[in-house]
Structure formats: structure tokens, C-alpha cells
Amino acid sequence: MLNPGIVRRLATASILYLAASSTTNNPQLFASAAEPKTTTDQPKLSPGKLRSLGEEAMSERRFTDAATYYSRAIEYEPNNATNYYKLFRVHTRMRNFSSALKDITTACAVDPTKTEYRSHKAKLLVSLGMCR
């Protein structure tokens, strides 16, 4: 009788091998899922839809795509602090702290009533050693 753990590992290895060989034979097969569509490929998206796509990309750990979606949302709604805050979260996850500081500072300037934004900015300044 075969050990179930070995069978599971062999099945996983076979699936990974087949997936790798199919992407090398046809690289366009999986390329569309990893790259955000350009504006020429799709109609103009609303800022809300761009934020939704950004959240989806964040959940899939596609941080560059998420940053692109949030940046496009900012182009359409430059006075919406939520867009800057979400871009701050992406840059923080990417460990791009200078951009994160710029984003959270802009979010605080656009909506100074949000204490959550000021709190995140303070934590970032402390962690960067710019504040005690």
C-alpha cells in the first residue's frame, strides 16, 4: 500500500511540472493574470473600480499592479484621501518608505479630520527615526 503523503507529493510535483512546461511552451497563457491591462485594452474605469482592482491585487500580493491601480484612481480623484491612504499601504508593504511617507502626508493634507492617517504617519516617522 502506498503512503498517502508520498502520493500527495508526487501529484503536487506532477502538477507543478505540467504548469511550468505549459507556461514555457505558451507564455501568453498566464501573462494576462499577472499584468494590469492598459488603458488601450479596456474602457475608462471609474475610480471605485480602480480601487477595487487595487484591493484585489493587494490580496494576491501583486503590489506593483495595486500601486498602478491606486495611482490611476488618484489621477481621477486627486481630492480623495482614501486613494492616497491605500497607495500608502501598498508602498509600506513594498518597503518603499519614502513614497509611503509622501502618500500618507498627502492623505493627511487632503483629509485632516482622519486621526487614523495621522496615527499611521506618526508610526512611520518613528520607525524611520525622524521622530521620537
C-alpha positions in Angstrom: 0.0 0.0 0.0 1.3 3.4 -0.9 1.9 6.1 1.7 -0.7 8.9 1.2 1.9 11.6 1.9 4.1 10.3 -0.9 1.2 10.1 -3.3 0.2 13.7 -2.5 3.8 14.9 -3.0 4.1 13.1 -6.4 0.8 14.6 -7.5 1.8 18.1 -6.5 5.2 17.7 -8.2 3.4 16.5 -11.4 1.0 19.4 -11.4 3.8 21.9 -10.9 5.8 20.3 -13.7 2.9 20.4 -16.1 2.1 24.0 -15.2 5.8 25.0 -15.7 6.0 23.3 -19.0 2.8 24.8 -20.3 3.9 28.3 -19.5 7.3 27.8 -21.2 5.5 26.5 -24.3 2.8 29.2 -24.3 4.0 32.2 -22.1 0.8 34.2 -23.0 -1.3 31.6 -21.3 -0.9 33.1 -17.8 0.5 36.5 -18.7 -2.9 38.3 -18.6 -3.5 37.4 -15.0 -0.2 38.9 -13.8 -0.2 42.2 -15.7 -2.7 45.0 -15.3 -4.5 45.9 -18.5 -3.5 49.2 -20.1 -6.0 51.9 -20.9 -5.9 51.0 -24.6 -7.1 47.4 -23.7 -10.1 48.4 -21.7 -12.6 51.3 -21.4 -12.1 54.1 -18.9 -12.6 52.6 -15.4 -14.2 54.5 -12.6 -12.1 55.4 -9.5 -14.2 53.0 -7.4 -13.4 50.2 -9.9 -9.7 51.0 -9.8 -9.8 50.9 -6.0 -11.5 47.5 -6.2 -8.9 46.2 -8.6 -6.2 47.6 -6.3 -7.6 45.7 -3.4 -7.8 42.5 -5.4 -4.2 42.9 -6.5 -3.2 43.6 -2.9 -4.9 40.4 -1.7 -3.0 38.5 -4.4 0.3 40.2 -3.3 0.7 41.9 -6.7 1.9 45.1 -5.2 3.1 46.8 -8.4 -0.2 46.3 -10.0 -2.0 47.6 -6.9 0.2 50.7 -6.9 -0.7 51.3 -10.6 -4.4 51.0 -10.0 -4.3 53.3 -7.0 -2.2 55.9 -8.9 -4.7 55.8 -11.7 -7.5 56.4 -9.1 -5.6 59.4 -7.8 -5.5 60.8 -11.3 -9.3 60.8 -11.5 -9.9 61.8 -7.8 -6.9 63.8 -6.5 -9.0 65.1 -3.6 -9.9 61.7 -2.2 -7.7 60.9 0.8 -8.6 57.2 0.7 -6.8 56.8 -2.6 -3.6 58.2 -1.1 -4.0 56.0 2.1 -4.4 52.9 0.0 -1.3 53.8 -2.0 0.5 54.3 1.3 -0.4 50.8 2.4 0.9 49.4 -0.9 4.2 51.3 -0.6 4.6 50.2 3.0 4.2 46.6 2.0 6.7 47.1 -0.7 9.1 48.6 1.9 9.2 51.8 -0.2 9.0 54.1 2.8 9.9 57.4 1.2 6.9 57.0 -1.2 4.8 55.8 1.7 5.6 58.9 3.7 4.7 61.1 0.8 1.4 59.3 0.3 0.4 59.4 4.0 1.4 63.1 4.2 -0.8 63.9 1.2 -3.7 61.9 2.7 -3.4 63.9 6.0 -3.4 67.2 4.0 -6.4 66.2 1.9 -8.4 65.0 4.9 -7.0 66.4 8.2 -10.0 65.1 10.2 -8.9 61.4 9.9 -7.0 60.5 13.0 -6.1 57.1 11.5 -4.0 58.8 8.9 -2.1 60.9 11.4 -1.5 57.9 13.6 0.0 55.9 10.7 2.1 58.9 9.7 3.4 59.2 13.3 4.3 55.5 13.4 6.1 55.7 10.1 8.1 58.8 11.2 9.1 57.0 14.4 10.1 53.8 12.6 12.2 55.9 10.1 13.9 57.6 13.0 12.6 61.0 12.0 10.7 61.5 15.3 10.9 60.3 18.9 
